């Protein structure tokens, strides 16, 4: 299966929230996953916003952004 995933779903891979397990299952069962290039900025911004709003601790946010950039 080929899957297109937008930034709002992609964030769920790096920040645990409702729907994260669904995204993990989708990604692990797909042959090919694509997203828009703008997702680079959108996902990083969403993680940073979660840190700023104190939904995610700073160290976890930094680790999430680092993992996202290496993926």
N, C-alpha and C positions, 0 to 999 in steps of 0.2 A: 504494500500500500504506500502511496506517495501522499505526504501530508504537508499542507501549508499551515504554519502556526504564526499568529500575530504576536506582537510584543506583550499584550496583556496576558496571554496564555503562557508565553515564554518566561515571563517573570516568575510564574508559579514553579518553575523548575529550580529557581535559585532562592526564592523566599517561600517558606512553608506557609500556605494559606489554603482556604477552601478551594478545592479543585486541583491541588498539587499532585495528589496521587493519580488522578485521572490523566493529567498531562504526562506524568512519568510512564504510565501504561501505554498511552498513545505513542510517545517517543520510542519506547523500547520495542514496540511491535511494528513499527514502520520501517519500510525499506529505505526510504529517502525522505528527508525533512527539509523544507525550504521556508525562508522568511524574507522579508524585504530588508534591504540594506539599512533603512532608517531604523530598524529594530535595534541596531547597535546603540544608537543614542537614546531611544525610547526605554529600553530595558535598563540601561545604566542610570538614566534619570529617575525611573520608577524606584529602583533600589535605593538611590540616594534620598529620594523623597520619603521613603519608608523609614530611613534612619533619622531624617530631620524631624519626622512626626513621632519618633520614638516607638515605632511599631517593631523595629528591628534594632538590636544593639549595634553600635558603631563597628565593633570588631567583626560581627557576623555580616554586616553590610559590605565591609571592605573585602571580606573573603568571598562573598557572593559575586561582587563585581569582578574580582580577580579570576574566579572560576568561569564566569560568563565570557570574559575576554579570551581565556585560553580555549574554551569550547569552540 
